[in-house]
Amino acid sequence: MTTALVTGGTAGIGAEFARQLAARGDDLVLVARDGERLAAFAAELEQRHRVAVEVLVADLTDPAQLALVEARLADDTRPVDLLVNNAGFGVNQVFVGGDLDAEQRMLDVLVTAVMRLSHAALPGMVARGMGGVVNVSSVASFIAGGSYSAAKSWVTVFSESVNRQLDGTGVTVTALCPGFTHTEFHQRAEMDVDHLPDWLWLDAPDVVRSALADFRRGKPVSVPGAQYKALSALARYLPRPIVRRASAVRGPDRLGRGTP
C-alpha cells in the first residue's frame, strides 16, 4: 500500500490524479483551499475505491499553511511515496503595469511551493529507496509566454535537474508538460480559449495516464499527446528568436490570452 499527496487535488488534472491513484489502491492526502469541496471529494473517493483519504486545507501562498504541508511530507511515521505538485493558476494580464501581488501569488504556488514541498518529501523517499515527485508543468515552459511560461520553465528545468541528481536512488522526479487540457483552469483565469481548434485539446484522464506511465519509466519530462510532442520538440530545437516571435503572437505578453 502506497500513499500519494496531491496539491490542488479537487479539480482538473489534480482531481484526475486523485481518481486514478485511488483506483489503483493508493491512499491519498489531498491538499486544497476549499475545505467543503475537499471533504466531499475525499468521501467520494473513500466510498468508491475503499482507500483512506486524508485532507489538508491549505493555501499554498501562505507560508504558515505551506509549512503544514511540508511537515506532513517530512513525517517519517506516515510516509508519502508520491508527491504530485499540481496546484496552480494563471494570471491573465500583461506584466508591465499589471497587478504585482497577483504575479507574486502565482510564483508562490508555481515555484516556491513546488520547491519547498519537493525538498520536504525527497529525503525520506531517498532513505527508503523508492517513490518520487510529479511536478505539473506545461508546454508553455518551452516558449516565451509571459510570467506563467517563465514559472513553468523553472518547474521543468528544476524537475530535470533533480531527477538527474537522484540517479541510482530509486527515486524519480518527472515534469508533466501538458498542452491545453479540458479542465476548469482557463475558465478560472478568465482566458479566452473558444477560438482554439479541437485538435489542440487534451482530456485530463489521458494526460494523467500518460504522466503516470512516464513516471514509472523514470522519464524526467512527460509531454502527453502526439500534437504536443511535435510542438514541444519544435519549441526546444528551433532558434530562440523564432520561438520568441511565435510566442509573442499568441502569448499573454501581447494578447492577454494566457498559455496552457
N, C-alpha and C positions, 0 to 999 in steps of 0.2 A: 504494500500500500504506500503510495506516494502522496505528497501534499504540494499543491501549487498555489502561489499567491498571485492574484491578478489585480492590477490597479485599473481604475476605470472599468470595473467589471460588471456593470449593469446595462451597458448599451453598446451597440455597434460591434466592432471587432473584439473588444474585451468580453462582452457577453457571449459571443460565439466561442471564444477560447474557453470560457467557463463551462458552456454546454458540452463541448467536445471532450474536455478534460474530465468532467463529471461522468460522461457517458462511458469513458474507458475505465472508470473506477477510482479516479484521483479524488482525495479530499481537497477542499478548497478553502482559501482565505480570500475573501473579496473585499476590495477597498474602493470606496466611492464617497461622494459628499452627501448624497441623498439617502438618509437613513431609512426612510419609509420604503423607498424603491429597493434598496439593498436588502432589507429584511424580507420583502415579498419575493424577490428573485431567489434568495437563499432557500426559502421554504419550498419554492417550486422545484429547485434542483435536488434538494434533500428527498422530497417525496418521489420524484420521478426516477432518480438514479440510486437512491439508498446510500448516499455518501454524506460525510459530515461537512458542513459549510459554516465556517466562522466568518463573521462580518466585522469590519473595522470602518467606522465612519470617520473619514479624514479628508481635509482639504490640503492637498499637497503643496499649495502656495504658502501655507502656514508652517514655519519651521518647527513649532512645538508639535503640531499634528503629524508632520512628516517624521519627526523623531519617534513617535509611537509606532509607526510602520517599520522604521529601521530596527527598533528594539524587537519587534515581533520576528523579523527576518533573522536577527542575530541570536535568537533564543535556541540554544542547542538542545534544550529539553523537548522542544516541539519543532523539529527540523522542517524547513521548507526545501523541497527538492527542485522546484522550478519556479522562477520569478518571471512573470510577464509584465514588463513595464509598458502598459498600454495607454494610461491616462494621458489626455492631451486635448488641445483645442487650437483653432486657428484665429488669427486676428485679421479681420478684413479691412485693412487700411494701408495707405502708403506710410512709410516710416517717417519721412520729413513732415513735421507738423502733426503727426499722429499722437495718439494717447500713449505716453511713455509708460504709465503704470500698467496698461494692458500688455504692452510689449514685455515688461518685466515679469508679469504673472505668467505669460506664455513660456518664457525662458525658465522660470522657476519649476514649471511642470515638465516641460520637454527636455530640459538639460539637467538642472540641479537635482530634481527628484530621481531621474534615471541614474545619475552618478552616485548619489548617496545610498539609494536602495541597493544598487549593484554592489557597492562597497560593503554594505551590511550583510548581504546574502552570500557572497562568494567565498569568504574564508571558511565557513562551515562546510560548504559544498566541497571545497578542495580537500579539507580534512577528511571528509567521508569518501572522497574519490568518485563522486557522482553528482549529477544534477546540472543546472545551468540557468541561463537567462535568455529570454527572448525580448528584445527591445523593438517595439513597434516604431519604425522609422517611416520612410516614404520614398517613392521615386523622385519626389521633389528634392531629395538630398543630393541628386546628381546634377541639378540645374542651378541657376542663379535667380530664384524666385522669391526674393524678399526675406524677411526675418524668419518666417516659418521654414523656408527652404534652408536657411543657414543653420537653424537649430537642428533640423533633421539631418543635415550634413554632419554635424557634431555627433549625433547618435549613431550614424552609420560608421563613421571612422572610429569612434570610441569602441563600438562592438567588434569591429575587425581587429583593432589593436589588442583588446583584452583577450579575445579568442586566441590570438597568436601567443600571447603571454601564458595562456593556460594549456598550451600544447603538452600532451602527455599526462595531464592530471585527471582525465576522465570527466572534466567539466567543459561545457561549451557555452559560448555567447554568440547569439545569432541576431543580426539586424533584419527585421522583416520590412521590406520596402514595397508596399502595395501602391497601385495607382488609384484612380477613382473607384471607390467601393460604395455599394448601396448601404448606407448607414445614416444615422442622424447628424453626422459630423457637419456636412455642408449646410444643412438647414439651421443648425445651432449657430454657425458662424455667419449666417445670412449671406451665403455665397451664391451667386447666380450660376447654376450649372445646367440649366434647362437646355442650353444651346449645344451641349456636348453630344456627340454621336453615340449610339448604343454600343458600338464595338469597344469603346474606351472603358466601359463599366465592368467591374468585377462584383461577385457575390461573396459576402463575408464567410459563409461556410467553406467555399473553395479556397479563399485566402488562408484561413486558419489550417485547413488540412494540408495545404502546401507548406505552410510555415512549420508545422509540427514534423512533417516528413523531412524537411531540410535540417531542422534542429537535430533530429535523430541521426542524420548523416554527418553532423558536425560542421555544416556549412556556415561560414561567417556572415554571409549575406543571402537572403531569400527574396527573390523577386517573383511573385505569382503572376501567371498569365503570360501566354506567348507574346501578346502585343507589348507588354511592358518589359519583358526580357529583351525584345528587339529595341524598344525606345531607350531603355536604360543603357544598353550597350552603345548605342549611338551617342548618348549624352556623355558617356565615360570616355569614349575614344575620339570623338570629334575635337578639333581645336577649340579651346575655351572661348575665343572671340565669337565663333559661330554659336556655341551654346549660349553665351550671354545674349546675343542678338535674338535668338529663338526664344529665350526665357522672357525677354522684355516685351515680346509681342503679346504674351498671354499671362504673364505673372502679375502678382499684386502690386509690384512697384509701379506698374503703368496703369493697369485696368482695375485693380482692387478686387479681382475675382478669386484670389486665393489659389492654392495648389492642393493636390490630393494629400 
